Amino acid sequence: MNDQMITPFGDFNLKRIPDSDKNLYAWNSADRYLLNHLFELYQSGEVDLDNAKILIINDAFGALSVPLAQFSCDSYSDSVISHQAIIQNIKQCCPEDLGKITLLKSTEALKCHYDVVLFKEVKNYAFFQDEMLKVAQHVNPDALILGAIMAKNLQKNTMELLNKSIGQTQASLAWKKARLLFVNSEKTGQDEVKVKSSPVQPETNISTYELDESNEIIYNLANVFSKNKLDIGTRFFLQHLPNEKNYKNIIDLGCGNGVLSLKIAQNYPKSNITCIDESYMAVASAKMTLDANLQAEDVNVTYKAANALSDYPQNSTDLILCNPPFHQQYVVGDAIAWQMFKQSKKTLVKGGELWIVGNRHLAYHLKLQKIFGNHEFIAANNKFVVLKAVKN
Ligand SMILES: C[S@@+](CC[C@H](N)C(=O)[O-])C[C@H]1O[C@@H](n2cnc3c(N)ncnc32)[C@H](O)[C@@H]1O
């Protein structure tokens, strides 16, 4: 497959992370549509990119950030993998621009006002809303605000949200199944809408729920998995977590809001727990959940935004808990589960254990058997299984 993305700003050889499926590109036609249009505005002098402060939002692998890294850009994302891909691709394609781009985490406040805002769609509406409410407060008058979206993903509520939170929005005609969204920043009635749709500041847009039996409060920022209620797979896992054998070093892999860590910390109060997630919002939420429900002296918890266990020391860990994701952005598949299981084997000490929960139909036991050479069914119901594999 040809990895070359052709744009008027230049041609760029971009790779995804992970790069295991050769049928998936690091960009789509929405990225190219946006860059084509932006270049036209740049060439005609309508937009002065050389002197503009540019904000790029939700760039998955650098398709926008790499071509525009030559200008003054901030690239905002909730995904540490996206940030890693952006850096990797800039190093590969235009290393001279590396120092010019700033990576902004979704958990950080925006620090300046922007002249150009370029955004891609995200699947999670609550997260998109959180982002757009932040953006609304950080655009200069007359800013160019331009979105790019695959036509099949354009929802009525996306348009409504943009109309309400930033300004009058129009969609372009489709080009290669993509559309552009033109958002007028000179909107009227902004204050009225902010009061109606944003009772809290976007930076503090946190939802909580209570666990049934214990009344402990679970904290969730906007982009966190199952943020309004306990996921049913997680609920089943919580009922079957290890509580007999002793474990010192424990990882909650793909920790989300930290609910598994909370319960394992209560089972093993003297342990060291590491909460890992590729979402900055998940890691921040896990910290809020554990801080709120545990006494500081009880357990030693570390929080890491990371691509699974890619940078984690090998042979270091006694127990790994995992409720694996089954999609990366819009792409459904088992690549991340494979990665997590394979890396778990490297990370565990001899005799260390990986415990997972999964939908029965995903047949994770076959993967564990292949990687670890063993697996054990801990519990099953009509939907889920809890499985254990031991590193021998
Ligand atoms: C099914 S959710 C489980 C969340 C939480 N453990 C629970 O049970 O409620 C999977 C989590 O994995 C995270 N994730 C996805 N890909 C990841 C990766 N490459 N590295 C680390 N975490 C990842 C997602 O952000 C998500 O929080």
The ligand as an ORCA input file, in Angstrom:
! r2SCAN-3c Opt
* xyz 0 1
  C     -13.330     -1.299     27.460
  S     -12.554      0.107     28.128
  C     -12.256     -0.422     29.813
  C     -12.166      0.697     30.817
  C     -12.156      0.273     32.276
  N     -11.053     -0.599     32.558
  C     -13.472     -0.408     32.620
  O     -13.482     -1.634     32.694
  O     -14.474      0.305     32.767
  C     -10.956      0.018     27.371
  C     -10.006      1.136     27.727
  O      -8.779      0.921     27.014
  C      -8.273      2.176     26.631
  N      -7.328      1.964     25.500
  C      -7.616      1.790     24.200
  N      -6.483      1.593     23.499
  C      -5.462      1.661     24.379
  C      -4.053      1.574     24.254
  N      -3.460      1.340     23.074
  N      -3.302      1.714     25.377
  C      -3.882      1.959     26.577
  N      -5.213      2.053     26.738
  C      -5.989      1.908     25.660
  C      -9.492      2.985     26.266
  O      -9.215      4.372     26.308
  C     -10.479      2.532     27.355
  O     -10.410      3.361     28.480
*
